[in-house]
């Protein structure tokens, strides 16, 4: 199915000395496809295998929201670095060991709000990387447009629900997988 | 074991009443579902943080609102934060009171803001008392079930 192969190299005594498993993966698009793998059974809607190991920076100035959102992401299998301001978010991204693929950014933060953080990231880093998803309690229609305008990739409405967060992560990752 | 069964029933009834009275909503259920072995006190920790933050914000609001020139942007920011954290834990009535508060704030209606602050405080202390009782019952239940299983 995956055009792979598997073979065992025996040593002189006949015991297996090494085993090779060759699997072919398509870059990027296979990731997107895994995201769209059949939904988990209804008894386990929160299976945390889907986003296993996905590195995320979460920026939200509110302690309670940050704690809840971090836990939701961890339930989904993500590795989360949580910060409480726009400045901390930028410095977390610039640290050398950080290889986050995705940022979850609260739009309404004091000093430097989500729009400004996103603008700076897009100005000084790549257009497509990392992916940025806004978190907002705002019900205004133009929020999505404003987010797109500064180069964000998605929006999650607060209060954050597990299903809502999983759906938006999946959508954004899928789109990125197709276009990159 | 009868005692444990009774406690369990009382706890379930009490929890139910919190939802019936609109004090909590399904967001609180989500918090409970997020709690697991890796973090067995998650709900308690989040709610404690909510108490701390709310009391700080309520105090700051009371200070800002008695000043001569009220900084309504500051009021709005505090109310917005309280609205966000209350909605995160499912403190429904606090959240609703915050929504009304924000409207008066936008209209820069001082009297309305002061009334809303009272309302938010009332709802906050209500949910605080209810949640404290909730955790106490939960603790009693877990202690009783443990001693029952020995």
Interface residues (C-beta under 8 A of the other chain):
Chain A: X46 X61 X62 X63 X64 X65 X67 X68 X71 X72 X75 X108 X110 X137 X158 X159 X160 X161 X162
Chain B: X27 X30 X31 X33 X34 X36 X39 X42 X45 X46 X49 X50 X52 X53 X77 X80 X81 X83 X84 X85 X87 X88 X89 X90
